[in-house]
């Protein structure tokens, strides 16, 4: 029974988080649309700002920052798993983001070098 819960709980948690985010956006959009409909019914002037999306434009992340964050996460995860489980067996999972970050860092420097040569 515990094994089944150990497998199901992380997946259901992920599904619940996604569902909560989706429902929050849905109800926010629904209330905004109802507000616009009521304003039109009563003949009120509607501000053009009301029709603009509230989503902030995402700034493009710097590849160097992304690489350093991945390396930091990998080192932190490796250290935490090494000391928590007292061995390398589980700590090796921390090497995955570490090597992804190292790959991103190498790609950053290679691309930077190619841009300066062009």
DRENPA-71246 format. One record per residue: residue in three letters; y, z, x of N, C-alpha, C, O in turn. Coordinates in steps of 0.001 Angstrom, whole numbers, plus 500000, padded with zeros to 6 digits. Layout:
BEGIN
<tortor->ALA; ny->Y; nz->Z; nx->X; cay->Y; caz->Z; cax->X; cy->Y; cz->Z; cx->X; oy->Y; oz->Z; ox->X>
...
//
This chain:
BEGIN
<tortor->UNK; ny->498801; nz->500000; nx->500822; cay->500000; caz->500000; cax->500000; cy->501263; cz->500000; cx->500866; oy->502228; oz->499290; ox->500583>
<tortor->UNK; ny->501234; nz->500814; nx->501932; cay->502405; caz->500872; cax->502799; cy->502631; cz->499554; cx->503521; oy->503771; oz->499169; ox->503780>
<tortor->UNK; ny->501543; nz->498864; nx->503845; cay->501682; caz->497577; cax->504534; cy->502342; cz->496548; cx->503623; oy->503163; oz->495748; ox->504071>
<tortor->UNK; ny->501983; nz->496574; nx->502355; cay->502574; caz->495631; cax->501404; cy->504061; cz->495920; cx->501244; oy->504879; oz->495000; ox->501224>
<tortor->UNK; ny->504409; nz->497201; nx->501129; cay->505820; caz->497565; cax->501011; cy->506580; cz->497219; cx->502283; oy->507736; oz->496799; ox->502221>
<tortor->UNK; ny->505947; nz->497390; nx->503427; cay->506591; caz->497060; cax->504690; cy->506912; cz->495583; cx->504813; oy->507860; oz->495200; ox->505498>
<tortor->UNK; ny->506123; nz->494758; nx->504151; cay->506362; caz->493323; cax->504172; cy->507359; cz->492926; cx->503089; oy->508243; oz->492104; ox->503335>
<tortor->UNK; ny->507231; nz->493490; nx->501912; cay->508050; caz->493074; cax->500773; cy->509483; cz->493605; cx->500801; oy->510401; oz->492896; ox->500390>
<tortor->UNK; ny->509691; nz->494804; nx->501265; cay->511019; caz->495423; cax->501207; cy->512079; cz->494623; cx->501971; oy->513160; oz->494411; ox->501422>
<tortor->UNK; ny->511835; nz->494169; nx->503201; cay->512887; caz->493386; cax->503873; cy->513233; cz->492090; cx->503144; oy->514400; oz->491708; ox->503065>
<tortor->UNK; ny->512216; nz->491418; nx->502613; cay->512485; caz->490163; cax->501910; cy->513223; cz->490396; cx->500599; oy->514141; oz->489647; ox->500265>
<tortor->UNK; ny->512836; nz->491414; nx->499861; cay->513546; caz->491686; cax->498609; cy->514972; cz->492157; cx->498878; oy->515881; oz->491856; ox->498103>
<tortor->UNK; ny->515172; nz->492889; nx->499961; cay->516520; caz->493314; cax->500325; cy->517401; cz->492101; cx->500629; oy->518550; oz->492036; ox->500191>
<tortor->UNK; ny->516862; nz->491152; nx->501375; cay->517630; caz->489942; cax->501686; cy->517959; cz->489167; cx->500416; oy->519081; oz->488685; ox->500259>
<tortor->UNK; ny->517003; nz->489044; nx->499520; cay->517242; caz->488324; cax->498262; cy->518289; cz->489055; cx->497429; oy->519154; oz->488417; ox->496830>
<tortor->UNK; ny->518224; nz->490371; nx->497384; cay->519201; caz->491149; cax->496615; cy->520613; cz->491009; cx->497191; oy->521580; oz->490892; ox->496437>
<tortor->UNK; ny->520735; nz->491021; nx->498503; cay->522060; caz->490862; cax->499118; cy->522648; cz->489503; cx->498768; oy->523821; oz->489402; ox->498409>
<tortor->UNK; ny->521836; nz->488464; nx->498872; cay->522313; caz->487121; cax->498533; cy->522683; cz->487044; cx->497054; oy->523702; oz->486450; ox->496703>
<tortor->UNK; ny->521867; nz->487637; nx->496187; cay->522148; caz->487621; cax->494747; cy->523440; cz->488369; cx->494423; oy->524218; oz->487915; ox->493584>
<tortor->UNK; ny->523673; nz->489487; nx->495062; cay->524887; caz->490265; cax->494812; cy->526122; cz->489474; cx->495234; oy->527121; oz->489455; ox->494514>
<tortor->UNK; ny->526062; nz->488827; nx->496389; cay->527198; caz->488017; cax->496848; cy->527455; cz->486868; cx->495885; oy->528601; oz->486603; ox->495520>
<tortor->UNK; ny->526392; nz->486186; nx->495473; cay->526535; caz->485061; cax->494544; cy->527114; cz->485525; cx->493206; oy->528025; oz->484890; ox->492674>
<tortor->UNK; ny->526593; nz->486622; nx->492662; cay->527086; caz->487111; cax->491371; cy->528536; cz->487578; cx->491455; oy->529302; oz->487373; ox->490513>
<tortor->UNK; ny->528920; nz->488196; nx->492557; cay->530314; caz->488630; cax->492711; cy->531248; cz->487425; cx->492700; oy->532293; oz->487457; ox->492050>
<tortor->UNK; ny->530879; nz->486364; nx->493415; cay->531707; caz->485151; cax->493414; cy->531728; cz->484513; cx->492031; oy->532770; oz->484036; ox->491582>
<tortor->UNK; ny->530584; nz->484503; nx->491357; cay->530495; caz->483899; cax->490032; cy->531397; cz->484618; cx->489038; oy->532143; oz->483969; ox->488304>
<tortor->UNK; ny->531341; nz->485951; nx->489001; cay->532159; caz->486702; cax->488044; cy->533649; cz->486639; cx->488390; oy->534492; oz->486653; ox->487493>
<tortor->UNK; ny->533974; nz->486570; nx->489665; cay->535376; caz->486429; cax->490056; cy->535921; cz->485082; cx->489582; oy->537030; oz->485010; ox->489052>
<tortor->UNK; ny->535152; nz->484028; nx->489770; cay->535560; caz->482698; cax->489326; cy->535637; cz->482630; cx->487799; oy->536535; oz->482000; ox->487240>
<tortor->UNK; ny->534692; nz->483280; nx->487143; cay->534669; caz->483279; cax->485673; cy->535913; cz->483980; cx->485113; oy->536528; oz->483487; ox->484168>
<tortor->UNK; ny->536278; nz->485114; nx->485688; cay->537451; caz->485829; cax->485187; cy->538732; cz->485032; cx->485457; oy->539654; oz->485052; ox->484643>
<tortor->UNK; ny->538793; nz->484338; nx->486587; cay->539955; caz->483506; cax->486885; cy->540066; cz->482358; cx->485894; oy->541161; oz->482034; ox->485434>
<tortor->UNK; ny->538936; nz->481745; nx->485565; cay->538942; caz->480652; cax->484585; cy->539329; cz->481140; cx->483191; oy->540024; oz->480437; ox->482458>
<tortor->UNK; ny->538881; nz->482343; nx->482823; cay->539264; caz->482908; cax->481525; cy->540768; cz->483190; cx->481480; oy->541411; oz->482974; ox->480453>
<tortor->UNK; ny->541318; nz->483665; nx->482579; cay->542750; caz->483923; cax->482655; cy->543544; cz->482626; cx->482477; oy->544545; oz->482600; ox->481761>
<tortor->UNK; ny->543101; nz->481564; nx->483123; cay->543773; caz->480269; cax->482989; cy->543674; cz->479755; cx->481555; oy->544645; oz->479223; ox->481017>
<tortor->UNK; ny->542496; nz->479911; nx->480932; cay->542306; caz->479449; cax->479554; cy->543211; cz->480214; cx->478589; oy->543796; oz->479615; ox->477686>
<tortor->UNK; ny->543330; nz->481532; nx->478771; cay->544201; caz->482324; cax->477898; cy->545664; cz->481953; cx->478099; oy->546427; oz->481910; ox->477134>
<tortor->UNK; ny->546059; nz->481689; nx->479322; cay->547445; caz->481301; cax->479583; cy->547761; cz->479958; cx->478925; oy->548851; oz->479769; ox->478385>
<tortor->UNK; ny->546815; nz->479036; nx->478972; cay->547016; caz->477737; cax->478328; cy->547077; cz->477899; cx->476815; oy->547892; oz->477251; ox->476159>
<tortor->UNK; ny->546223; nz->478758; nx->476251; cay->546223; caz->479015; cax->474802; cy->547575; cz->479519; cx->474327; oy->548063; oz->479106; ox->473275>
<tortor->UNK; ny->548173; nz->480400; nx->475090; cay->549441; caz->481016; cax->474690; cy->550652; cz->480213; cx->475147; oy->551790; oz->480636; ox->474941>
<tortor->UNK; ny->550420; nz->479065; nx->475762; cay->551519; caz->478197; cax->476160; cy->552319; cz->478692; cx->477345; oy->553487; oz->478331; ox->477490>
<tortor->UNK; ny->551734; nz->479492; nx->478178; cay->552436; caz->480025; cax->479357; cy->552392; cz->479006; cx->480485; oy->551473; oz->478192; ox->480581>
<tortor->UNK; ny->553398; nz->479072; nx->481325; cay->553397; caz->478233; cax->482525; cy->552408; cz->478821; cx->483524; oy->552328; oz->480036; ox->483704>
<tortor->UNK; ny->551658; nz->477930; nx->484167; cay->550645; caz->478369; cax->485125; cy->551116; cz->478008; cx->486530; oy->551502; oz->476872; ox->486805>
<tortor->UNK; ny->551075; nz->478988; nx->487395; cay->551478; caz->478782; cax->488781; cy->550446; cz->477891; cx->489492; oy->549243; oz->478076; ox->489311>
<tortor->UNK; ny->550905; nz->476944; nx->490282; cay->549958; caz->476111; cax->491039; cy->549109; cz->476917; cx->492023; oy->548013; oz->476504; ox->492399>
<tortor->UNK; ny->549636; nz->478073; nx->492432; cay->548867; caz->478914; cax->493347; cy->547585; cz->479436; cx->492705; oy->546633; oz->479778; ox->493407>
<tortor->UNK; ny->547556; nz->479496; nx->491383; cay->546380; caz->479990; cax->490681; cy->545203; cz->479034; cx->490816; oy->544047; oz->479447; ox->490725>
<tortor->UNK; ny->545498; nz->477762; nx->491032; cay->544431; caz->476773; cax->491140; cy->543908; cz->476628; cx->492563; oy->542868; oz->476010; ox->492791>
<tortor->UNK; ny->544630; nz->477197; nx->493511; cay->544187; caz->477119; cax->494891; cy->542989; cz->478032; cx->495097; oy->542869; oz->479086; ox->494474>
<tortor->UNK; ny->542124; nz->477607; nx->495971; cay->540949; caz->478404; cax->496288; cy->541369; cz->479614; cx->497111; oy->542262; oz->479521; ox->497953>
<tortor->UNK; ny->540732; nz->480729; nx->496870; cay->541034; caz->481951; cax->497608; cy->540282; cz->482018; cx->498928; oy->540500; oz->482931; ox->499725>
<tortor->UNK; ny->539398; nz->481057; nx->499160; cay->538627; caz->481064; cax->500388; cy->539542; cz->480780; cx->501564; oy->540291; oz->479803; ox->501570>
<tortor->UNK; ny->539469; nz->481641; nx->502543; cay->540252; caz->481450; cax->503748; cy->539602; cz->480360; cx->504588; oy->538376; oz->480303; ox->504693>
<tortor->UNK; ny->540403; nz->479511; nx->505176; cay->539792; caz->478513; cax->506062; cy->539197; cz->479226; cx->507279; oy->539835; oz->480086; ox->507886>
<tortor->UNK; ny->537995; nz->478858; nx->507612; cay->537338; caz->479501; cax->508742; cy->537841; cz->478893; cx->510037; oy->537894; oz->477674; ox->510205>
<tortor->UNK; ny->538198; nz->479759; nx->510922; cay->538629; caz->479243; cax->512205; cy->537380; cz->478873; cx->513001; oy->536339; oz->479523; ox->512906>
<tortor->UNK; ny->537518; nz->477833; nx->513768; cay->536397; caz->477366; cax->514552; cy->536197; cz->478338; cx->515700; oy->537137; oz->478654; ox->516430>
<tortor->UNK; ny->534975; nz->478807; nx->515855; cay->534737; caz->479810; cax->516881; cy->534662; cz->479149; cx->518251; oy->534236; oz->478003; ox->518394>
<tortor->UNK; ny->535077; nz->479885; nx->519216; cay->535056; caz->479424; cax->520587; cy->533619; cz->479486; cx->521102; oy->532958; oz->480510; ox->520931>
<tortor->UNK; ny->533117; nz->478420; nx->521728; cay->531736; caz->478446; cax->522228; cy->531498; cz->479537; cx->523267; oy->530403; oz->480095; ox->523344>
<tortor->UNK; ny->532518; nz->479842; nx->524066; cay->532371; caz->480900; cax->525062; cy->532200; cz->482251; cx->524387; oy->531358; oz->483052; ox->524793>
<tortor->UNK; ny->532994; nz->482503; nx->523359; cay->532881; caz->483758; cax->522616; cy->531511; cz->483875; cx->521962; oy->530884; oz->484933; ox->522003>
<tortor->UNK; ny->531053; nz->482790; nx->521361; cay->529746; caz->482788; cax->520715; cy->528637; cz->483078; cx->521722; oy->527712; oz->483836; ox->521431>
<tortor->UNK; ny->528729; nz->482480; nx->522894; cay->527720; caz->482698; cax->523927; cy->527714; cz->484153; cx->524391; oy->526653; oz->484759; ox->524537>
<tortor->UNK; ny->528897; nz->484706; nx->524622; cay->528968; caz->486088; cax->525098; cy->528499; cz->487083; cx->524049; oy->527889; oz->488100; ox->524381>
<tortor->UNK; ny->528783; nz->486791; nx->522782; cay->528297; caz->487668; cax->521708; cy->526779; cz->487619; cx->521638; oy->526137; oz->488660; ox->521492>
<tortor->UNK; ny->526195; nz->486438; nx->521739; cay->524737; caz->486316; cax->521707; cy->524091; cz->487047; cx->522878; oy->523066; oz->487708; ox->522715>
<tortor->UNK; ny->524687; nz->486928; nx->524045; cay->524163; caz->487646; cax->525213; cy->524259; cz->489153; cx->524994; oy->523315; oz->489884; ox->525293>
<tortor->UNK; ny->525385; nz->489618; nx->524476; cay->525543; caz->491046; cax->524207; cy->524560; cz->491567; cx->523184; oy->524009; oz->492656; ox->523340>
<tortor->UNK; ny->524335; nz->490782; nx->522123; cay->523368; caz->491189; cax->521104; cy->521968; cz->491247; cx->521704; oy->521204; oz->492170; ox->521422>
<tortor->UNK; ny->521637; nz->490267; nx->522527; cay->520314; caz->490254; cax->523159; cy->520099; cz->491446; cx->524067; oy->519035; oz->492065; ox->524042>
<tortor->UNK; ny->521105; nz->491775; nx->524873; cay->520975; caz->492926; cax->525771; cy->520879; cz->494221; cx->524969; oy->520058; oz->495088; ox->525271>
<tortor->UNK; ny->521719; nz->494345; nx->523949; cay->521681; caz->495553; cax->523119; cy->520373; cz->495715; cx->522384; oy->519817; oz->496812; ox->522324>
<tortor->UNK; ny->519878; nz->494625; nx->521821; cay->518600; caz->494669; cax->521101; cy->517458; cz->494985; cx->522053; oy->516574; oz->495777; ox->521726>
<tortor->UNK; ny->517472; nz->494368; nx->523230; cay->516433; caz->494629; cax->524217; cy->516422; cz->496108; cx->524608; oy->515370; oz->496748; ox->524631>
<tortor->UNK; ny->517604; nz->496638; nx->524912; cay->517692; caz->498036; cax->525304; cy->517265; cz->498988; cx->524200; oy->516540; oz->499954; ox->524442>
<tortor->UNK; ny->517717; nz->498709; nx->522996; cay->517360; caz->499594; cax->521877; cy->515860; cz->499578; cx->521610; oy->515248; oz->500628; ox->521414>
<tortor->UNK; ny->515276; nz->498395; nx->521603; cay->513833; caz->498309; cax->521343; cy->513019; cz->498868; cx->522507; oy->511958; oz->499454; ox->522295>
<tortor->UNK; ny->513502; nz->498693; nx->523719; cay->512776; caz->499219; cax->524884; cy->512717; cz->500744; cx->524847; oy->511666; oz->501341; ox->525080>
<tortor->UNK; ny->513854; nz->501362; nx->524551; cay->513872; caz->502823; cax->524548; cy->513273; cz->503410; cx->523276; oy->512716; oz->504508; ox->523305>
<tortor->UNK; ny->513381; nz->502693; nx->522164; cay->512842; caz->503206; cax->520903; cy->511326; cz->503125; cx->520884; oy->510659; oz->504068; ox->520458>
<tortor->UNK; ny->510770; nz->501997; nx->521345; cay->509317; caz->501823; cax->521316; cy->508671; cz->502097; cx->522667; oy->507460; oz->501936; ox->522818>
<tortor->UNK; ny->509453; nz->502502; nx->523632; cay->508963; caz->502910; cax->524953; cy->508077; cz->501852; cx->525596; oy->506957; oz->502146; ox->526014>
<tortor->UNK; ny->508557; nz->500669; nx->525672; cay->507804; caz->499625; cax->526347; cy->508401; cz->498255; cx->526124; oy->509354; oz->498073; ox->525366>
<tortor->UNK; ny->507800; nz->497291; nx->526818; cay->508298; caz->495931; cax->526800; cy->507758; cz->495117; cx->525629; oy->508289; oz->494052; ox->525315>
<tortor->UNK; ny->506701; nz->495617; nx->524980; cay->506021; caz->494841; cax->523938; cy->506974; cz->494405; cx->522831; oy->506999; oz->493225; ox->522481>
<tortor->UNK; ny->507748; nz->495314; nx->522277; cay->508678; caz->494977; cax->521202; cy->510064; cz->494611; cx->521740; oy->510823; oz->493898; ox->521083>
<tortor->UNK; ny->510381; nz->495094; nx->522913; cay->511692; caz->494819; cax->523499; cy->511857; cz->493342; cx->523823; oy->512981; oz->492856; ox->523948>
<tortor->UNK; ny->510761; nz->492635; nx->523959; cay->510827; caz->491207; cax->524276; cy->511545; cz->490418; cx->523192; oy->512064; oz->489336; ox->523466>
<tortor->UNK; ny->511588; nz->490932; nx->521969; cay->512319; caz->490251; cax->520894; cy->513820; cz->490189; cx->521185; oy->514515; oz->489309; ox->520676>
<tortor->UNK; ny->514310; nz->491100; nx->521984; cay->515705; caz->491072; cax->522384; cy->516019; cz->489947; cx->523360; oy->517179; oz->489581; ox->523549>
<tortor->UNK; ny->514977; nz->489405; nx->523977; cay->515193; caz->488307; cax->524914; cy->515543; cz->487004; cx->524200; oy->516145; oz->486112; ox->524798>
<tortor->UNK; ny->515170; nz->486891; nx->522926; cay->515448; caz->485659; cax->522175; cy->516950; cz->485403; cx->522069; oy->517407; oz->484347; ox->522505>
<tortor->UNK; ny->517745; nz->486333; nx->521503; cay->519192; caz->486059; cax->521458; cy->519827; cz->486039; cx->522855; oy->520840; oz->485373; ox->523070>
<tortor->UNK; ny->519227; nz->486771; nx->523803; cay->519756; caz->486764; cax->525163; cy->519665; cz->485368; cx->525764; oy->520640; oz->484872; ox->526328>
<tortor->UNK; ny->518505; nz->484731; nx->525650; cay->518342; caz->483399; cax->526222; cy->519087; cz->482335; cx->525414; oy->519519; oz->481330; ox->525978>
<tortor->UNK; ny->519243; nz->482538; nx->524113; cay->520076; caz->481629; cax->523324; cy->521516; cz->481697; cx->523830; oy->522166; oz->480666; ox->523998>
<tortor->UNK; ny->522004; nz->482893; nx->524069; cay->523358; caz->483060; cax->524603; cy->523515; cz->482459; cx->525983; oy->524548; oz->481861; ox->526284>
<tortor->UNK; ny->522503; nz->482608; nx->526827; cay->522568; caz->482010; cax->528161; cy->522597; cz->480491; cx->528047; oy->523318; oz->479824; ox->528789>
<tortor->UNK; ny->521814; nz->479944; nx->527120; cay->521835; caz->478498; cax->526891; cy->523190; cz->478020; cx->526399; oy->523674; oz->476974; ox->526830>
<tortor->UNK; ny->523804; nz->478778; nx->525501; cay->525134; caz->478423; cax->525018; cy->526159; cz->478498; cx->526137; oy->527067; oz->477670; ox->526209>
<tortor->UNK; ny->526017; nz->479489; nx->527011; cay->526936; caz->479638; cax->528129; cy->526804; cz->478459; cx->529103; oy->527808; oz->477930; ox->529579>
<tortor->UNK; ny->525578; nz->478057; nx->529392; cay->525352; caz->476902; cax->530264; cy->525935; cz->475646; cx->529623; oy->526592; oz->474852; ox->530296>
<tortor->UNK; ny->525697; nz->475465; nx->528325; cay->526242; caz->474297; cax->527623; cy->527766; cz->474309; cx->527647; oy->528388; oz->473255; ox->527778>
<tortor->UNK; ny->528370; nz->475477; nx->527525; cay->529834; caz->475586; cax->527570; cy->530371; cz->475099; cx->528914; oy->531312; oz->474307; ox->528966>
<tortor->UNK; ny->529765; nz->475578; nx->529999; cay->530249; caz->475188; cax->531322; cy->529968; cz->473726; cx->531629; oy->530778; oz->473070; ox->532284>
<tortor->UNK; ny->528831; nz->473202; nx->531166; cay->528532; caz->471786; cax->531374; cy->529529; cz->470924; cx->530609; oy->530056; oz->469956; ox->531158>
<tortor->UNK; ny->529793; nz->471261; nx->529360; cay->530762; caz->470499; cax->528558; cy->532170; cz->470617; cx->529131; oy->532933; oz->469651; ox->529107>
<tortor->UNK; ny->532512; nz->471773; nx->529635; cay->533838; caz->471982; cax->530218; cy->533987; cz->471117; cx->531469; oy->535036; oz->470517; ox->531702>
<tortor->UNK; ny->532931; nz->471063; nx->532262; cay->532967; caz->470264; cax->533478; cy->533058; cz->468767; cx->533143; oy->533775; oz->468025; ox->533815>
<tortor->UNK; ny->532329; nz->468321; nx->532099; cay->532381; caz->466936; cax->531698; cy->533759; cz->466556; cx->531145; oy->534215; oz->465434; ox->531363>
<tortor->UNK; ny->534420; nz->467458; nx->530444; cay->535744; caz->467190; cax->529892; cy->536784; cz->467051; cx->531000; oy->537691; oz->466225; ox->530902>
<tortor->UNK; ny->536656; nz->467848; nx->532042; cay->537632; caz->467764; cax->533119; cy->537436; cz->466501; cx->533946; oy->538395; oz->465990; ox->534525>
<tortor->UNK; ny->536206; nz->465987; nx->534012; cay->535944; caz->464755; cax->534760; cy->536428; cz->463532; cx->533998; oy->536782; oz->462528; ox->534616>
<tortor->UNK; ny->536452; nz->463591; nx->532673; cay->536865; caz->462431; cax->531863; cy->538322; cz->462243; cx->531858; oy->538823; oz->461314; ox->531224>
//
